[in-house]
Amino acid sequence: MRIMEENKPKTTRILIVEDHSGLRESLAKWVTDLFPDINVSQASTGEEGISLALKICPDIILMDIGLPDINGINATREILKKGLTAKVIIITGLIGEIYREQALEVGAIAFLGKNELNRHLLSTIGRLIGREEEAEGKICFNNML
């Protein structure tokens, strides 16, 4: 029995940190519809995101910048400073080179405007988990974006 457990593929864990519940739930649905084997957790504040990240050690974090307590840039900094190896994708409505630079400076690996999510989110996740063929050309339709 123990040998079978060791050979079992690791479940990918994604944490979504977004204060707008409708968008957060839509993102979770998009991910699980395309990748049903991925475990998705959700947080609505930066502090909750930090706490949950330390508890579940996600592989990928989708992090909004404009959160009600600690912003997503500072939350990303805190999470990565604690030694987590999560790949952080910043998702934001705040478009500007300064935000992109700050996100990459603290360790985020990607920066997507919320207006780009329906075209690029699933392919970005697919690339990060080595399953780009499954996500290629997939577009999400939702009135939240």
Backbone as a chain_set.jsonl record, in Angstrom:
{"seq": "MRIMEENKPKTTRILIVEDHSGLRESLAKWVTDLFPDINVSQASTGEEGISLALKICPDIILMDIGLPDINGINATREILKKGLTAKVIIITGLIGEIYREQALEVGAIAFLGKNELNRHLLSTIGRLIGREEEAEGKICFNNML", "coords": {"N": [[0.819, -1.193, 0.0], [1.904, 1.267, 0.775], [3.821, 1.856, -1.192], [2.242, 2.402, -3.428], [1.071, 4.815, -2.636], [3.29, 6.502, -2.59], [3.894, 6.687, -5.302], [1.774, 8.007, -6.287], [0.49, 10.709, -8.164], [1.265, 14.112, -7.376], [-1.106, 16.399, -6.138], [-1.949, 19.412, -7.636], [-2.02, 22.568, -6.113], [-3.902, 25.498, -5.907], [-4.168, 28.813, -4.858], [-6.484, 31.344, -4.587], [-6.531, 34.732, -4.18], [-8.606, 37.178, -3.743], [-10.712, 39.942, -3.406], [-13.287, 40.413, -4.39], [-16.078, 38.557, -4.358], [-17.641, 37.355, -6.409], [-15.94, 37.368, -8.686], [-13.789, 35.915, -7.633], [-14.987, 33.396, -7.194], [-15.709, 32.791, -9.839], [-13.174, 32.574, -11.037], [-12.201, 30.328, -9.668], [-14.001, 28.418, -10.617], [-13.456, 28.426, -13.396], [-10.85, 27.38, -13.387], [-11.199, 24.825, -12.158], [-13.045, 23.669, -13.89], [-11.552, 23.237, -16.216], [-9.29, 21.924, -15.258], [-9.981, 19.541, -13.428], [-8.733, 18.071, -11.437], [-7.228, 19.741, -9.884], [-6.674, 21.298, -6.769], [-8.404, 23.912, -5.401], [-8.194, 26.726, -3.368], [-9.553, 29.512, -1.512], [-9.234, 32.977, -0.66], [-10.176, 36.096, 0.806], [-8.901, 38.376, 1.636], [-5.707, 40.051, 2.035], [-4.289, 39.329, 4.394], [-5.645, 36.972, 5.125], [-4.991, 35.487, 2.895], [-2.188, 35.231, 3.183], [-2.057, 33.742, 5.573], [-3.468, 31.391, 4.831], [-1.897, 30.513, 2.701], [0.49, 29.842, 4.032], [-0.45, 27.711, 5.444], [-1.426, 25.789, 3.541], [0.504, 25.617, 1.559], [0.541, 26.402, -1.375], [0.928, 25.65, -4.912], [0.571, 27.49, -6.894], [-0.373, 30.888, -6.805], [-3.006, 33.078, -7.267], [-3.109, 36.399, -7.16], [-4.707, 39.287, -6.213], [-4.122, 42.84, -6.424], [-5.423, 45.054, -5.206], [-6.521, 44.763, -2.308], [-8.553, 44.634, 0.703], [-7.107, 44.905, 3.155], [-3.993, 44.306, 3.643], [-2.095, 45.022, 0.792], [-1.85, 43.239, -2.375], [0.764, 43.161, -3.4], [2.414, 43.494, -1.146], [1.488, 41.31, 0.322], [2.322, 39.205, -1.315], [5.1, 39.552, -1.11], [5.447, 38.957, 1.645], [4.594, 36.263, 1.761], [6.453, 34.937, 0.067], [8.799, 35.623, 1.352], [8.649, 34.065, 3.577], [9.562, 31.695, 2.692], [8.056, 30.091, 1.021], [7.488, 28.436, -2.085], [5.706, 29.079, -4.024], [4.312, 29.905, -7.202], [3.548, 33.044, -8.097], [0.909, 34.742, -9.551], [0.032, 37.848, -10.413], [-3.074, 39.391, -10.413], [-4.971, 41.996, -11.581], [-6.869, 45.044, -11.654], [-5.534, 47.329, -11.792], [-3.787, 48.849, -13.978], [-0.633, 49.486, -15.146], [2.771, 50.293, -15.619], [4.292, 50.64, -13.312], [3.044, 49.062, -11.345], [3.37, 46.518, -12.425], [6.181, 46.346, -12.391], [6.661, 46.507, -9.594], [5.369, 44.151, -8.764], [6.873, 42.118, -10.033], [9.319, 42.65, -8.904], [8.979, 41.847, -6.211], [8.788, 39.15, -6.52], [6.723, 37.917, -7.986], [5.702, 35.932, -10.776], [4.221, 36.455, -12.979], [1.999, 38.859, -14.462], [-1.18, 39.849, -14.812], [-3.663, 41.793, -16.247], [-7.017, 42.329, -15.17], [-8.7, 42.541, -17.298], [-7.538, 40.871, -19.106], [-7.759, 38.297, -18.239], [-9.681, 36.388, -19.165], [-8.6, 35.613, -21.577], [-5.956, 34.817, -21.087], [-5.444, 33.559, -18.597], [-5.958, 30.719, -18.107], [-4.203, 29.481, -19.942], [-1.778, 30.396, -18.964], [-1.701, 29.198, -16.404], [-1.786, 26.522, -17.265], [0.725, 26.331, -18.588], [2.41, 26.656, -16.367], [1.962, 24.343, -14.888], [2.712, 22.374, -16.573], [0.858, 21.506, -18.453], [0.05, 22.646, -20.875], [-1.145, 22.002, -23.331], [-3.745, 21.213, -22.753], [-4.923, 23.598, -22.059], [-4.568, 25.329, -24.133], [-5.782, 27.79, -26.273], [-8.164, 28.001, -24.901], [-10.808, 29.952, -23.856], [-12.33, 31.932, -21.428], [-15.612, 32.704, -20.655], [-17.487, 35.11, -19.106], [-19.605, 37.232, -17.319], [-18.394, 38.664, -15.353], [-16.06, 39.847, -16.024]], "CA": [[0.0, 0.0, 0.0], [2.739, 2.457, 0.911], [4.469, 2.114, -2.476], [1.25, 3.038, -4.3], [0.899, 6.192, -2.193], [4.463, 7.269, -2.989], [3.855, 6.875, -6.747], [0.59, 8.778, -6.62], [0.884, 12.059, -8.576], [0.979, 15.202, -6.439], [-2.19, 17.272, -6.543], [-1.588, 20.82, -7.719], [-2.845, 23.422, -5.25], [-3.955, 26.905, -6.298], [-4.827, 29.71, -3.924], [-6.982, 32.575, -5.205], [-6.697, 35.804, -3.198], [-9.383, 38.196, -4.467], [-11.749, 40.416, -2.495], [-14.619, 40.382, -5.012], [-16.488, 37.144, -4.273], [-18.093, 36.852, -7.711], [-14.775, 37.1, -9.518], [-13.041, 34.825, -6.989], [-15.691, 32.137, -7.482], [-15.584, 32.536, -11.28], [-11.815, 32.091, -11.285], [-12.132, 28.952, -9.162], [-14.776, 27.565, -11.536], [-12.698, 28.29, -14.643], [-9.718, 26.482, -13.168], [-11.64, 23.449, -11.893], [-13.707, 23.134, -15.083], [-10.535, 22.761, -17.156], [-8.37, 21.035, -14.544], [-10.771, 19.091, -12.269], [-7.891, 17.445, -10.417], [-6.53, 20.773, -9.12], [-7.315, 21.721, -5.527], [-8.457, 25.371, -5.354], [-8.596, 27.361, -2.11], [-9.857, 30.914, -1.734], [-9.113, 33.95, 0.427], [-10.739, 37.374, 0.378], [-8.048, 39.477, 2.089], [-4.282, 39.739, 2.004], [-3.912, 38.604, 5.614], [-6.189, 35.622, 5.005], [-4.183, 34.825, 1.873], [-0.895, 34.875, 3.779], [-2.304, 32.672, 6.537], [-3.846, 30.176, 4.113], [-0.721, 30.069, 1.941], [1.409, 29.177, 4.955], [-1.076, 26.458, 5.882], [-1.61, 24.787, 2.473], [1.662, 25.624, 0.655], [0.056, 26.243, -2.749], [1.894, 25.665, -6.014], [0.294, 28.722, -7.636], [-1.257, 31.844, -6.136], [-3.556, 34.176, -8.056], [-3.139, 37.451, -6.145], [-5.156, 40.631, -6.566], [-3.35, 43.888, -5.74], [-6.283, 45.919, -4.403], [-7.217, 44.02, -1.261], [-8.999, 45.564, 1.736], [-6.19, 45.11, 4.283], [-2.646, 44.398, 3.086], [-2.243, 44.885, -0.662], [-1.321, 42.0, -2.937], [2.225, 43.234, -3.556], [2.995, 43.223, 0.176], [1.142, 39.929, 0.693], [3.239, 38.348, -2.081], [6.415, 39.69, -0.476], [5.416, 38.221, 2.915], [4.491, 34.823, 1.486], [7.712, 34.435, -0.481], [9.827, 35.828, 2.378], [8.521, 32.945, 4.525], [10.188, 30.524, 2.099], [7.185, 29.332, 0.13], [7.968, 28.437, -3.47], [4.545, 29.253, -4.903], [4.42, 30.793, -8.356], [2.509, 34.045, -7.893], [0.409, 35.483, -10.705], [-0.719, 39.014, -9.974], [-4.25, 39.718, -11.227], [-5.367, 43.306, -11.097], [-7.482, 46.054, -12.505], [-4.608, 48.462, -11.76], [-2.869, 48.681, -15.096], [0.435, 50.474, -15.167], [4.092, 49.684, -15.551], [4.78, 50.684, -11.926], [2.499, 47.891, -10.635], [4.054, 45.345, -12.989], [7.548, 46.348, -11.856], [6.608, 46.159, -8.166], [4.993, 42.739, -8.647], [8.009, 41.283, -10.418], [10.374, 42.922, -7.927], [8.778, 41.064, -4.984], [8.862, 37.717, -6.806], [5.654, 37.368, -8.832], [6.251, 35.474, -12.058], [3.37, 36.932, -14.07], [1.152, 40.007, -14.134], [-2.284, 39.88, -15.761], [-4.763, 42.703, -15.98], [-8.28, 41.595, -15.095], [-9.28, 42.53, -18.642], [-6.84, 39.842, -19.88], [-7.901, 36.984, -17.609], [-10.428, 35.409, -19.967], [-7.778, 35.152, -22.69], [-4.604, 34.35, -20.759], [-5.263, 32.91, -17.3], [-5.857, 29.258, -18.159], [-2.977, 29.074, -20.638], [-0.665, 30.667, -18.045], [-1.707, 28.108, -15.422], [-1.404, 25.309, -17.99], [2.179, 26.344, -18.765], [3.082, 26.504, -15.07], [1.83, 22.974, -14.379], [3.135, 21.444, -17.614], [-0.313, 20.96, -19.157], [-0.362, 23.715, -21.769], [-2.003, 21.507, -24.411], [-5.122, 21.192, -22.268], [-5.431, 24.962, -21.888], [-4.329, 26.149, -25.316], [-6.951, 28.276, -27.0], [-9.357, 28.064, -24.058], [-11.213, 31.297, -23.451], [-13.378, 31.911, -20.415], [-16.639, 33.723, -20.847], [-18.188, 35.382, -17.868], [-19.941, 38.645, -17.261], [-17.665, 39.3, -14.253], [-14.879, 40.548, -16.537]], "C": [[0.862, 1.256, 0.0], [3.405, 2.817, -0.415], [3.498, 2.815, -3.417], [1.064, 4.504, -3.913], [2.075, 7.054, -2.633], [4.465, 7.56, -4.477], [2.65, 7.695, -7.203], [0.998, 10.198, -7.024], [0.432, 13.105, -7.552], [-0.158, 16.056, -6.994], [-1.697, 18.713, -6.539], [-2.567, 21.622, -6.872], [-2.741, 24.868, -5.727], [-4.715, 27.67, -5.229], [-5.216, 30.977, -4.674], [-7.223, 33.589, -4.096], [-7.313, 36.996, -3.937], [-10.529, 38.625, -3.57], [-13.156, 40.428, -3.088], [-15.075, 38.926, -5.143], [-16.928, 36.579, -5.614], [-16.935, 36.502, -8.625], [-13.975, 35.935, -8.95], [-13.672, 33.479, -7.308], [-15.632, 31.788, -8.961], [-14.204, 31.992, -11.621], [-11.672, 30.642, -10.84], [-12.859, 27.997, -10.111], [-14.032, 27.361, -12.857], [-11.585, 27.269, -14.489], [-10.2, 25.045, -12.997], [-12.417, 22.845, -13.064], [-12.688, 22.558, -16.06], [-9.601, 21.735, -16.52], [-9.079, 20.514, -13.295], [-9.955, 18.464, -11.15], [-7.11, 18.462, -9.582], [-7.353, 21.14, -7.899], [-7.242, 23.245, -5.456], [-8.956, 25.827, -3.992], [-8.773, 28.846, -2.374], [-9.675, 31.733, -0.467], [-9.604, 35.292, -0.095], [-9.935, 38.589, 0.837], [-6.587, 39.057, 1.989], [-3.828, 38.94, 3.204], [-4.412, 37.156, 5.576], [-5.394, 34.828, 3.975], [-2.839, 34.375, 2.403], [-1.066, 33.677, 4.704], [-2.606, 31.346, 5.835], [-2.667, 29.634, 3.304], [0.262, 29.324, 2.834], [0.868, 27.829, 5.407], [-1.083, 25.4, 4.774], [-0.439, 24.68, 1.506], [1.25, 25.426, -0.809], [1.197, 26.244, -3.762], [1.793, 26.981, -6.785], [-0.627, 29.589, -6.788], [-1.693, 32.886, -7.159], [-3.846, 35.288, -7.064], [-3.594, 38.775, -6.735], [-4.258, 41.644, -5.858], [-4.239, 44.643, -4.76], [-7.123, 45.151, -3.408], [-7.538, 44.959, -0.098], [-8.03, 45.793, 2.907], [-4.771, 45.328, 3.768], [-2.765, 44.194, 1.572], [-1.519, 43.632, -1.165], [0.181, 41.991, -3.158], [2.89, 42.886, -2.223], [2.679, 41.808, 0.644], [2.059, 38.948, -0.037], [4.625, 38.369, -1.453], [6.476, 38.846, 0.803], [5.409, 36.714, 2.688], [5.827, 34.264, 1.01], [8.864, 34.602, 0.507], [9.811, 34.684, 3.394], [9.088, 31.639, 3.942], [9.291, 29.675, 1.221], [7.68, 29.472, -1.307], [6.828, 28.586, -4.472], [4.883, 30.19, -6.052], [3.245, 31.765, -8.258], [2.198, 34.75, -9.206], [-0.416, 36.63, -10.143], [-1.869, 39.232, -10.952], [-4.8, 41.042, -10.702], [-6.077, 44.145, -12.144], [-6.6, 47.286, -12.586], [-3.555, 48.266, -12.846], [-1.86, 49.827, -15.079], [1.763, 49.785, -14.968], [4.637, 49.652, -14.124], [4.289, 49.47, -11.133], [3.174, 46.614, -11.119], [5.464, 45.241, -12.408], [7.577, 45.95, -10.388], [6.301, 44.678, -7.974], [6.173, 41.827, -8.963], [9.168, 41.444, -9.435], [10.221, 42.08, -6.656], [8.725, 39.564, -5.242], [7.714, 37.116, -7.589], [6.262, 36.96, -10.171], [5.427, 35.931, -13.249], [2.461, 38.032, -13.544], [0.08, 40.063, -15.208], [-3.307, 40.914, -15.329], [-6.057, 41.902, -15.964], [-8.987, 41.559, -16.449], [-8.624, 41.494, -19.545], [-7.116, 38.424, -19.381], [-8.604, 35.972, -18.509], [-9.603, 34.876, -21.127], [-6.49, 34.461, -22.263], [-4.458, 33.542, -19.471], [-5.06, 31.398, -17.414], [-4.604, 28.79, -18.882], [-1.754, 29.326, -19.759], [-0.567, 29.568, -16.989], [-1.268, 26.809, -16.084], [0.095, 25.215, -18.198], [2.904, 26.071, -17.452], [3.012, 25.076, -14.536], [2.178, 21.925, -15.433], [1.983, 20.805, -18.368], [-0.862, 21.994, -20.145], [-1.283, 23.254, -22.898], [-3.475, 21.51, -24.008], [-5.743, 22.58, -22.245], [-5.318, 25.81, -23.153], [-5.635, 26.516, -26.021], [-8.227, 28.36, -26.179], [-9.611, 29.511, -23.643], [-12.363, 31.165, -22.488], [-14.365, 33.036, -20.702], [-17.402, 33.873, -19.542], [-18.465, 36.859, -17.818], [-19.229, 39.365, -16.114], [-16.499, 40.119, -14.788], [-15.262, 41.53, -17.621]], "O": [[0.562, 2.211, -0.716], [3.536, 4.002, -0.722], [3.895, 3.734, -4.135], [0.913, 5.352, -4.792], [1.886, 8.211, -3.01], [4.992, 8.593, -4.889], [2.533, 8.033, -8.381], [1.771, 10.835, -6.309], [-0.635, 12.991, -6.949], [-0.169, 16.394, -8.178], [-1.102, 19.176, -5.566], [-3.776, 21.392, -6.904], [-1.646, 25.395, -5.925], [-5.765, 27.235, -4.758], [-4.379, 31.608, -5.319], [-8.015, 33.349, -3.185], [-6.627, 37.721, -4.658], [-11.244, 37.781, -3.03], [-14.13, 40.45, -2.336], [-14.527, 38.162, -5.938], [-16.616, 35.43, -5.927], [-16.946, 35.454, -9.27], [-13.53, 35.063, -9.697], [-12.972, 32.528, -7.655], [-15.516, 30.614, -9.311], [-14.08, 31.053, -12.406], [-11.089, 29.824, -11.552], [-12.381, 26.893, -10.372], [-13.984, 26.246, -13.376], [-11.394, 26.404, -15.344], [-9.662, 24.137, -13.631], [-12.442, 21.624, -13.214], [-12.927, 21.512, -16.663], [-9.174, 20.786, -17.178], [-8.806, 21.001, -12.198], [-10.442, 18.34, -10.027], [-6.397, 18.071, -8.658], [-8.574, 21.277, -7.977], [-6.15, 23.814, -5.452], [-10.0, 25.38, -3.517], [-8.22, 29.384, -3.333], [-9.923, 31.262, 0.643], [-9.471, 35.595, -1.28], [-10.259, 39.716, 0.464], [-6.269, 37.873, 1.874], [-3.071, 37.98, 3.064], [-3.689, 36.232, 5.948], [-5.149, 33.636, 4.159], [-2.392, 33.266, 2.11], [-0.307, 32.712, 4.626], [-2.062, 30.305, 6.203], [-2.468, 28.421, 3.235], [0.806, 28.293, 2.44], [1.633, 26.916, 5.716], [-0.779, 24.236, 5.036], [-0.389, 23.745, 0.707], [1.572, 24.403, -1.412], [2.281, 26.767, -3.504], [2.793, 27.515, -7.265], [-1.544, 29.09, -6.136], [-0.864, 33.499, -7.832], [-4.728, 35.148, -6.216], [-2.958, 39.319, -7.638], [-3.693, 41.341, -4.807], [-3.854, 44.85, -3.609], [-8.309, 44.914, -3.641], [-6.867, 45.977, 0.072], [-8.143, 46.812, 3.589], [-4.398, 46.467, 3.484], [-3.464, 43.285, 1.125], [-0.689, 43.051, -0.466], [0.81, 40.934, -3.11], [3.818, 42.079, -2.179], [3.51, 41.172, 1.292], [2.52, 37.971, 0.553], [5.25, 37.322, -1.283], [7.439, 38.11, 1.019], [6.139, 35.978, 3.351], [6.278, 33.23, 1.501], [9.805, 33.808, 0.499], [10.837, 34.372, 3.999], [9.093, 30.607, 4.613], [9.725, 28.636, 0.723], [8.226, 30.508, -1.688], [6.984, 28.25, -5.646], [5.644, 31.145, -5.891], [2.086, 31.356, -8.328], [3.084, 35.279, -9.879], [-1.432, 36.416, -9.482], [-1.667, 39.254, -12.166], [-5.061, 41.18, -9.507], [-5.899, 43.966, -13.349], [-6.881, 48.196, -13.365], [-2.549, 47.589, -12.633], [-2.232, 50.998, -15.003], [1.863, 48.804, -14.23], [5.369, 48.729, -13.765], [5.041, 48.911, -10.335], [3.508, 45.737, -10.323], [5.886, 44.165, -11.984], [8.416, 45.149, -9.977], [6.9, 44.022, -7.122], [6.436, 40.871, -8.234], [9.905, 40.494, -9.168], [11.22, 41.644, -6.083], [8.628, 38.78, -4.298], [7.719, 35.911, -7.842], [7.222, 37.573, -10.639], [5.865, 35.817, -14.393], [2.19, 38.122, -12.346], [0.381, 40.295, -16.378], [-3.763, 40.911, -14.186], [-6.176, 40.901, -16.672], [-9.778, 40.655, -16.717], [-9.11, 41.257, -20.651], [-6.742, 37.454, -20.041], [-8.171, 34.824, -18.606], [-9.88, 33.782, -21.619], [-5.978, 33.61, -22.99], [-3.428, 32.896, -19.276], [-4.092, 30.86, -16.876], [-3.997, 27.798, -18.477], [-0.795, 28.555, -19.8], [0.521, 29.066, -16.711], [-0.459, 26.072, -15.521], [0.683, 24.15, -18.011], [3.896, 25.342, -17.425], [3.906, 24.644, -13.809], [1.968, 20.731, -15.219], [2.11, 19.687, -18.869], [-2.073, 22.194, -20.243], [-2.113, 24.03, -23.373], [-4.348, 21.78, -24.833], [-6.956, 22.721, -22.394], [-5.906, 26.888, -23.233], [-6.469, 25.66, -26.317], [-9.271, 28.749, -26.703], [-8.717, 30.194, -23.141], [-13.276, 30.37, -22.71], [-13.975, 34.175, -20.96], [-17.891, 32.904, -18.962], [-17.631, 37.661, -18.238], [-19.441, 40.562, -15.92], [-15.994, 40.997, -14.088], [-14.397, 42.212, -18.17]]}, "num_chains": 1, "name": "protein.A"}
